[in-house]
Amino acid sequence: MNESNNTEGFILIVWVWKTIIQFLSRISVFDIVRRSISFASWEAKRKYLFVDIWVLAHTLLSVLSIIIMRYSSIGVIKQILFYYGILRVFEIFIYQLKINLLDNYEENATLRSYRRSILLLIHNFMEIIFWFTASYEFLMNWFDVADRSTSLIQAFYMSFVTMTTFGPPNFNIDNNPAMVIIMIQSVLGLFMTVVSIARFISMLPTPKSHVLIENRNDTPLS
């Protein structure tokens, strides 16, 4: 028999994670801004435009924060950017969890555009790398690198390698807090890599085949 989403009944583990993710999604600057400007009452096109601007602006901010961490002598600004970067990375992680575990399974779930969805995911992936680059530059004394005069390049390399590979790094870690940061980015890198691959594969266009049985059949199995 076919079963719809409306008849699946109560599933405890789904309810638990849905509750946790919805609660954690409130720990977000975007959520605060969205509530303050009555975002829910906006028309759809305006919402999508606002999200696009938000993502682009934060990608730019993450790049600027790297430069500020390297060349600014104002410690307060560096600390603000460091902690804001932590919050922003957390926000991206929870958002991706929400999208992939909750929103995509809602009834009548739709996308503005497949290409837009992939581009936003790429921006999120790169933004995490940039925020961690800024963090490593800010905390460079926690790491043993060969040449501190090129710490900006070292910080980006550390972030990129930690985010995209799982082998041993070519830098030494001097204390436990630094190890925690590396582990957090490694976990985020694994999660974002899996999400990215799954999203890319699921959104690849499927050409029609001359062999009829090979054409995609969306009819659910009985």
C-alpha positions as CSV (number, residue, x, y, z in Angstrom):
1,M,0.0,0.0,0.0
2,N,1.1,3.5,-0.6
3,E,1.5,5.7,2.5
4,S,1.6,9.5,2.5
5,N,3.6,11.7,4.8
6,N,0.4,12.5,6.6
7,T,-0.2,8.9,7.7
8,E,3.4,8.1,8.9
9,G,2.4,8.7,12.5
10,F,4.5,10.0,15.3
11,I,8.2,9.2,15.0
12,L,10.1,10.0,18.3
13,I,13.6,10.5,16.9
14,V,12.3,12.8,14.1
15,W,10.3,14.8,16.7
16,V,13.4,15.1,19.0
17,W,15.7,16.3,16.3
18,K,13.1,18.6,14.8
19,T,12.7,20.2,18.2
20,I,16.4,20.5,18.8
21,I,17.2,22.0,15.4
22,Q,14.3,24.4,15.6
23,F,15.5,25.6,19.0
24,L,19.1,26.0,17.8
25,S,18.0,27.9,14.7
26,R,16.9,30.7,17.0
27,I,20.5,31.2,18.1
28,S,21.1,33.2,14.9
29,V,21.7,36.8,14.0
30,F,19.7,36.2,10.8
31,D,16.7,35.0,12.9
32,I,16.9,38.1,15.1
33,V,17.0,40.3,12.0
34,R,14.2,38.4,10.3
35,R,11.9,38.8,13.3
36,S,12.7,42.5,13.6
37,I,11.8,43.3,10.0
38,S,8.6,41.2,9.8
39,F,10.3,38.9,7.3
40,A,7.5,36.3,7.3
41,S,5.0,38.9,5.8
42,W,7.2,39.7,2.8
43,E,6.4,38.4,-0.7
44,A,8.5,35.4,-1.8
45,K,10.7,37.2,-4.3
46,R,11.7,39.8,-1.7
47,K,12.5,37.1,0.8
48,Y,14.8,35.3,-1.7
49,L,16.5,38.6,-2.6
50,F,17.1,39.4,1.1
51,V,18.7,35.9,1.7
52,D,20.9,36.3,-1.4
53,I,22.1,39.7,-0.2
54,W,22.7,38.3,3.3
55,V,24.8,35.4,2.0
56,L,26.8,37.6,-0.4
57,A,27.4,40.2,2.3
58,H,28.6,37.6,4.8
59,T,30.9,36.0,2.3
60,L,32.5,39.4,1.7
61,L,32.7,40.0,5.5
62,S,34.4,36.7,6.1
63,V,37.1,37.7,3.5
64,L,37.5,41.2,4.9
65,S,37.9,39.7,8.4
66,I,40.9,37.8,7.2
67,I,42.6,41.0,6.1
68,I,41.6,42.8,9.3
69,M,43.0,39.9,11.5
70,R,46.3,40.2,9.6
71,Y,46.8,43.9,9.4
72,S,44.7,45.6,12.0
73,S,46.1,46.6,15.4
74,I,42.7,47.1,17.0
75,G,42.2,44.2,19.3
76,V,38.5,44.9,20.0
77,I,37.5,44.7,16.4
78,K,39.5,41.4,16.0
79,Q,37.7,39.9,19.0
80,I,34.3,41.0,17.7
81,L,35.0,39.4,14.3
82,F,36.4,36.3,15.9
83,Y,33.2,35.7,18.0
84,Y,30.9,36.7,15.2
85,G,32.6,34.2,13.0
86,I,32.0,31.5,15.5
87,L,28.3,32.5,15.6
88,R,28.0,32.6,11.8
89,V,29.6,29.2,11.3
90,F,27.2,27.8,13.9
91,E,24.3,29.5,12.0
92,I,25.4,27.9,8.7
93,F,25.7,24.5,10.2
94,I,22.3,24.6,11.9
95,Y,20.8,26.0,8.7
96,Q,22.1,23.2,6.6
97,L,20.8,20.6,9.1
98,K,17.4,22.3,9.0
99,I,17.3,22.3,5.2
100,N,18.5,18.7,4.7
101,L,16.7,17.0,7.7
102,L,13.5,19.0,8.0
103,D,12.5,21.5,5.3
104,N,13.1,19.2,2.3
105,Y,10.7,16.7,3.7
106,E,7.9,19.1,4.4
107,E,4.7,18.8,2.3
108,N,4.8,20.9,-0.9
109,A,8.5,21.8,-0.3
110,T,9.8,23.8,-3.3
111,L,13.1,25.6,-4.3
112,R,13.4,29.0,-5.9
113,S,16.0,27.6,-8.3
114,Y,18.3,24.5,-8.4
115,R,21.3,26.7,-9.5
116,R,20.6,29.2,-6.7
117,S,20.5,26.4,-4.1
118,I,23.9,25.0,-5.3
119,L,25.5,28.5,-5.4
120,L,24.3,29.3,-1.9
121,L,25.7,26.0,-0.7
122,I,29.1,26.8,-2.3
123,H,29.0,30.2,-0.6
124,N,28.3,28.6,2.7
125,F,31.2,26.1,2.2
126,M,33.7,28.8,1.3
127,E,32.5,31.2,4.0
128,I,33.2,28.5,6.7
129,I,36.8,28.2,5.2
130,F,37.2,32.0,5.3
131,W,35.9,32.4,8.9
132,F,38.3,29.6,10.1
133,T,41.1,31.3,8.2
134,A,40.4,34.5,10.1
135,S,40.3,32.5,13.3
136,Y,43.6,30.8,12.6
137,E,45.2,34.1,11.8
138,F,43.9,35.5,15.1
139,L,45.1,32.5,17.0
140,M,48.3,31.9,15.1
141,N,50.4,31.7,18.3
142,W,48.5,28.5,19.1
143,F,50.1,26.8,16.1
144,D,53.7,26.0,15.2
145,V,54.2,27.2,11.6
146,A,57.4,27.4,9.7
147,D,57.3,31.1,8.6
148,R,55.1,33.5,10.5
149,S,55.8,36.3,8.0
150,T,53.5,34.5,5.6
151,S,50.9,33.7,8.3
152,L,48.0,34.8,6.1
153,I,48.8,32.2,3.5
154,Q,49.5,29.7,6.3
155,A,46.1,30.4,7.9
156,F,44.2,29.9,4.7
157,Y,46.1,26.7,3.9
158,M,45.4,25.4,7.4
159,S,41.7,26.1,7.0
160,F,41.4,24.7,3.5
161,V,43.3,21.5,4.3
162,T,41.4,20.9,7.5
163,M,38.0,21.5,5.8
164,T,38.6,19.3,2.7
165,T,41.0,16.5,3.8
166,F,41.3,14.1,6.8
167,G,44.9,13.3,6.7
168,P,47.6,14.6,9.2
169,P,48.2,18.3,8.8
170,N,51.7,19.8,8.0
171,F,51.6,22.0,11.1
172,N,51.9,21.4,14.8
173,I,49.3,22.2,17.4
174,D,50.6,23.7,20.6
175,N,47.6,23.4,22.9
176,N,44.3,21.6,23.5
177,P,42.0,24.6,22.5
178,A,43.7,24.7,19.1
179,M,43.1,20.9,18.8
180,V,39.4,21.5,19.6
181,I,39.1,24.1,16.8
182,I,40.8,21.8,14.3
183,M,38.4,19.0,15.3
184,I,35.4,21.2,15.0
185,Q,36.3,22.3,11.5
186,S,37.1,18.7,10.5
187,V,33.6,17.6,11.5
188,L,32.1,20.6,9.7
189,G,34.2,19.8,6.7
190,L,33.0,16.2,6.6
191,F,29.3,17.3,7.1
192,M,29.5,20.0,4.4
193,T,31.3,17.7,2.0
194,V,28.6,15.0,2.3
195,V,25.9,17.6,2.0
196,S,27.5,19.2,-1.1
197,I,28.0,15.9,-2.9
198,A,24.5,14.8,-2.1
199,R,23.0,18.1,-3.3
200,F,25.1,18.2,-6.5
201,I,24.1,14.6,-7.4
202,S,20.4,15.1,-6.6
203,M,20.2,18.2,-8.7
204,L,22.0,16.9,-11.8
205,P,19.7,17.0,-14.8
206,T,18.7,13.5,-16.0
207,P,18.6,13.2,-19.8
208,K,16.0,11.0,-21.4
209,S,17.1,7.5,-22.4
210,H,16.1,5.6,-25.6
211,V,15.7,2.6,-23.2
212,L,12.4,3.4,-21.6
213,I,13.0,1.3,-18.5
214,E,16.0,3.5,-17.7
215,N,14.0,6.7,-17.6
216,R,13.3,8.0,-14.1
217,N,10.0,6.9,-12.7
218,D,8.7,9.0,-9.9
219,T,5.7,6.8,-9.2
220,P,6.1,5.5,-5.6
221,L,6.3,1.7,-5.1
222,S,3.4,-0.1,-3.6
